[in-house]
Structures are given as structure tokens and as C-alpha cells.
Amino acid sequence: MKAKLFSFAGAVFAIAGGLQAGTLELQPKESAPPTIAQSEPWQFTIAAPGWMAGLDGTIGVRGVNADIDVGFDKILQHLDMIFAMRAEAQKGPFGIYGEVIYIGLSDNAQINRLINNINEEVNETLVDGALSWRLINQPRGSLDLVAGTHYTNIYERLELHSDPVAIQQASQRFVNNIADDLRSRLDQDISNSEFLQALKSTIKADIINRIGNALERHENRPEIPIGPLGGRIREEIAQRVEQFIEVKKSELRARVDALVERGVARREAVQRVVNSAKARIANQLAVRLNKRLSQTLSRDDYWFDPYLGLRGRYNFNKVFYTAVRGEVGGGVASDLMWEVEGVIGINLTRSIFTEIGYRALAVDYDNDGLLFDTTMHGPQITTGITF
């Protein structure tokens, strides 16, 4: 009897022990806190910034600078194409930001000299990419630390269109005017330095001055933000004409040295050599001038500027808010780059918003023959959607 009682008691304790063990097994284990990827969903924003910006400052090409003061009204007059898009993604405190702005402008001007007219084109592409980390996150507002890179691409093109008739006339006039100096040099009546001095003076009077100051005046104060690509065209033409005449002088020298006449007979022979060469030299010079004064000059420059910045937002209520941002960078390509923006925003619906504000972007870049020290600034209206 006792044995049965002890067996029953053992069975009860065994069942109770099993139940207790099961109860302990069913208790939840202590788990790790959720990660950013588990705690909050991604939030995306796509917006179209309408930046009504003008540009002022200095743009230089190969040491020749232009004063730039192009307002938004002139931008609209010469606008060929514009595109702007901004995208953001936020997950918890981590964010990604990207923006692309493209502006295409063109202009033309009448010169009415050896250069008849010109066409200009400038395309500017701005790309901004950044990562952010939310330092402060409150119902009323937030503050983000931002690190990113600003990419700038400037493409400039200048088309020169010559006046062939004016160039032919100028070439003939120039050759006629240097004929006496050339004949005197070939006959050893004047030194080479005297001939070169007279040659440079005639080049300036008959060719360089006829290219005109209108091109220089236009490029110094352009209607679109473009550098003076033709700023050294007159200097280059003068050098090429001087080199061309030096070659022709050497060719004529060989012919003159073959002469056996002396005194008056030699002078008359030299005169015949020069006279027979005048038309040929004028035509050859006109061909070279037409080629140089009817060409396309262009350059394509780009650079990256890393930056650090802060972006903040304050919510007045569920509808109205204000947002600001400031970024400072450079030191790699540009000497300095900074950007600031301040807006007042309106939540039109739970997902659609509109912002009105002011924005400025400044760059001080001087490298590879391009000086781009400008500030782009103006009001901005942005409309976007958050989802």
C-alpha cells in the first residue's frame, strides 16, 4: 500500500515538474531593440524647384575676363531649355538627397566688320548629392547634418562668321601698304627690325582694327553668362599675319638673291618681283583670315566640390512650416563654394506641398584657363509630393 502511495506521489510530482518546465519554456525571451531598418519605413519626396535666378560675377578665359551681370529677365530672353528635379529619401535619422538643374542659353550679335556676326551658347549643369543624419528630431522641428558633393559642368561655345568680301578688301589693302616696306627690306634699304615695326603697324591699321571693337565690347559685357572665348582672337590674328608675311618674305628673298643686277636695275627687278607676288599674297592671306575669322571656339569644364552643411525645419502647425539650409565646401577644385536657401512651406494636402523662398549659390573656381567666380541667386518656388 505504501509502495503504491509513493508511486502515485512520484507520478504527481513528475507531472507537476513537467508542467512547471513547460511554463518556463513558454515565457518570452528578452529580445534586441529594433534596428532602423525595422523601426521606421522609408519616406520619399520628389519636387520640382523653380529657381528664378540671375548670375553675376566674373568669368575669364585664358586671362581675359568678362563682367557678368545677367538678370533673370535676360535668362528668360535667351533660354533654350531648363530642367530641374529634386529627390529625397528618409528612413529614421538617415537621409539621401539629390538634385539636378540644367540651363541652356544662347545669344547672337552683329559685328559688321571682318567678323560679320557671332553666335554664343552656354550650357550649365548642376548636380548635388548628399547624405544626412538627423541630429534633432522633435514634433515641432528637426536639424540634419549633411555631407555631400556638388558637381558643376560649364559648356561654352562661340561661333564666328566672317565677311569674305571685307576680308578680301582688307587683305589687298594690307599687301599694297606693306609693298614698299617689303621691297625696301628685300633690297636691304631698311633693317629687319625696321621692317617688323612697320609690318606690325600696318597689321594693326589694316586688319586688327577692322576686326572691330564690337566683339571685344560684347564679350566684356555679354547678354548670357559666358566667358570671352574670342578674347585673344585679335592678338592671334596679328601673330599669324606676321608669321605669314615672314614666310612670304623668305620666299621672295630667295628670288631676289638670284638676281644679278645691281643699282637701278636691281631695284627695278625687286619691284617686279614684289608686284608679281602682291595679288597672290593677298589672296592667300584672305584665305587664312577667312579660316581664322570663321571658326567655332568651345570649351567644356567640370569639377566637384565636397561640402558640409546643416538643414533645419520648424513646423508652425500642421499646414505651415519654414526650412533653411546652409552648405560650405571647396578646397579641392574650387577655392570656395557655398549655398544657402530659406523657404516658407505650405502643406496643401497630406502629401503635396509648396515652398516659396530665396536661394543663392556661389563658386570661386580658377583652373585650367577658366575663371568662374560667380553668384547665382534669386527667388525659388518649389512644388513636390511626399509618399
Disulfide bonds with the S-S distance in Angstrom:
none
